[in-house]
Amino acid sequence: MAQSVWGYDSDNGPDHWHENYPMAKGDKQSPIEINSKDVQHDSSLGPWHASYDPGAAKTILNNGRTCRVVFDDTFDRSVLRGGPLTGAYRLRQLHLHWGSSDDHGSEHVIDGVKYAAELHMVHWNPKHGNFAGALKQPDGVAVVGIFLKVSGKYSRILQGIDNIKTKGKEAPFQHFDPSILFPKSRDYWTYHGSFTTPPCEECITWILLREPIEVSSDQMAKLRSLSKNGENEPVNPLVDNWRPPQPVKGRVVRSSFK
Ligand SMILES: [Zn+2]
């Protein structure tokens, strides 16, 4: 597997990542399967709060592996606080993982249940100076994970996708308040893990929301119509960009709810 070509296919997918990225076989990898019976309720886990500036949204892009929205993180403009976190973490980007059909696509699995997609809102801890520095620290990054469930409803999440059909496309994505993506309930699970994409750095405090948000089947179809190839190449649908659950290795998942 060449350094630059990790992906989700049989020849460069999750089973191969460790060949170039040894951390992918580490002890604190993500995602994991969460089993309710093993979760510990922790009454000391307080509520989390996001304070997002819609003006911080910059662009939406297709990098051939996901669809990502990028935010200005040069100062404490859009931040996440509370819950299991100490201090304010800056929102840097959000992206999605999804399947080839509505019955799978999420990375975390809850009591055997897979959702159609999983949204990751990536924040970093500015006490480490910059994002690259945060990646090297156990408390460097906080990711809010939100499950997407298919129903009749429409969410603004996937607007703008028509502008980034092929790999390498980037389009303005401005005046967007990511807090509209949160479900009603703030209940969450938390554990220490990693990025689910190479190099799979183990720097993440996961805040996984219990309540999924709803999207329409049409919107999921639109996501699956993105291409992992560039503009002048044949269309190659960008689907199944999820990593399967990794060994828990003694980690404890805590919940904010009973
Ligand atoms: Zn992700």
Residues whose N, C-alpha, C, O or C-beta is under 5 A from the ligand:
A	BS01	ZN	H120
